[in-house]
Amino acid sequence: MVYDATDKILGRLASQVAKEMISARKSGRQQRVIIINAEGAIVSGPRSKVFSDYRAKYKLNHARKGPFFPRMPDKIIKRTVRGMLPYQKNSSGREALRDLRVMIGSPSNLSGEDLPEGHQWGETGGIERDTPNKFVRLGDISSHLGVDASRWRGE
């Protein structure tokens, strides 16, 4: 399954992916999920509050000892999905997380409407919403946390 995170609300996308991965594990099949354009996902809320919340999460613990909160957009999405899986309780959550790939930008083989054989677009009907009035893109959050934006923009 391939999901495009552009203009999708982060929590809704993460819950959809987590639910799909867990149901696949319970039915005994291995479901690989790829999320592309991670920097285009949005977090709803006023800009200042979103920035302060993510800054607080990032500064929560010791800088060298951890636990560490991610700053890159792909790692933030993966961490969000991990929070919705039974990652600590049983091995099915850990195994499901291993099947998740999150990418910044869109690789050339997944950029068009035609996907390679064995890939299909994920169902986003339940998570499609109008863009909220107040929102922040994950790329902007990463930049605010100190990541050089040229790393994912290809500059």
N, C-alpha and C positions, 0 to 999 in steps of 0.2 A: 504494500500500500504506500502511496506517495501523497503527501499533503503539502500544500503551498501555504506557508504561514503569513503571507502578505495580507495585511488588513484583517487578520483574525485575532480575536481577543485571546490572550495567552492562556487564561484559566480554562476557557471553553475548549480550546484546541487540545490542551494537555489532558483534560478529563476524557475527551473523546478518544484520544490515542491510548490512554491508560486502560479505559474500559474495553477497547477492542483487543488490546494485547492480553489482558487477563482472561477475557472470554475465549480467546484462541488457546491459551495455555490450558484452561479448564477442559476444553474439548479435545485436547491432545495434539493440536497442530502447532507448528512453529510459524508465527506471523512476523515477518520483517516489516518494519515501518520506517519510512524515510520522510523527514520533514525538511523542506528546502526553503530558502529565503528567510532564515531565522531572524535576521535583523529587521524584517518588515512586520513582525508580530507586534501587537499593541497591548498596552496595559491601560485600562480605563482609570480615570481620575485626574484631578488637577495636577499639573506638571510639578509644582513645588512639593506636594505631598508624596507623589510617586518617587521623586528623586530622594526625598528625605527618608522614605521607607527603605529603599534599596541601599542607600548610604549606611543606614543603621544596621541592616543585615550584613553588609560587607564589613563594617567595623566592629561587629558584635564580639568577636573572639580575638585571641592573641594572633599577632601578625605572622609569627613563625611556627607556632604550635598547632594552630587550627582550632576547631574545624573551619575550613575555608569556604567562603561563599563565592561562586563564580562571577566573573565580570564580563566574559564574552557572551554574545547573544545565543550562540548554539549551546553553550554550557548552562546558561540560565534556563533554557527550555528543557534541556535534559534533566536538570535538577528539579524543575517543576513537575515533570512527569514522574520522576522518582518519588516525589512526595505523595503522589496519588496511587502508587503501587504498594503492595505489602512487602516492601523491600527488606525491612528488618525482621518480619515475622516468619516468613518461609522462603524457600528457595525459588518458588515460582515467580516472585516479584523480581528477584535478581536476574533470573534467566530471561524474563520478559524485557528487562532493561538492556540486556546485552543485544537484543534484537532491534533496538532503536538506534537510528542514525539521524543526526541533526546536522544540517549543513548551512553554512553562511553562503548566500548567493545561490545560484542555480547552476549545477554542472551541465555541460553541453549535452549529455545524453538524456537529461530529464527536463530540458528547457522548453521543448515544443509540446504540442498537443499529443503527438504520438510518443508513447512510452516504449521502452524496450520490452521484449517478450518476458512475460512473467511479472510485470509491474502493472498496476492499475491505480487510478486516482482514488483516494479515500473519500468516503461519503461525508460531505460537510453540510448537509442540509440542516442538521440540528444545531450547528454552531454558527451558521451564517446570520449575521446581525448587521444593522446599519452601523456605520462608524459613530461612536459616541462623540458628544460635543467636546469633551475634555479627555484627551488621551496622550500617551507618550509611546513612541516606538522603542523597541528593545535596542536598536542601534544607538539611539540618543541616550538611553540609560547607560549603556556600556561606555559611551564617550564621557558621560558625567562621572563614571566610576574610574576614569583614567585610562581607558583603552584607546589606542591610536586608531581612529576610524579608517585610516588608509589600509589597515590590515584586511578589511573585508570589502572595501570599495575598489580595490585593485589599482590604487593610485601610486 
